[in-house]
Amino acid sequence: MILYNFAEMMTSHVVISQMDKRHPYQVNFTVAVHVCRHFLSSRGDGSPSDVEALIRKNILPIRPLRPGQLNTRKIRYKSAVSFVYRVA
């Protein structure tokens, strides 16, 4: 829980410049957690501004759904495996 709170605090301080691009951008939180974990495991040898710079380099576009597009999961059910082959 401490790592999550630390990563959330660091990502909230990162400023992402929204350029004239097609989509707005957000921080890749998975990479941010790994960067913060490395920072905390190295006992804070680097500065927090270095951590913010690394987080700022890993951003993702926010892509909205197109009109009329349904975001449904394609679930494939797995069939049961018979254990008859184990009977000796």
Secondary structure by P-SEA (a helix, b strand, c coil): caaaaaaaaaaaabbbbbccccbbbbcaaaaaaaaaaaaaaacccccaaaaaaaaaabbbbbcccccccccccbbbbbcccccccccc
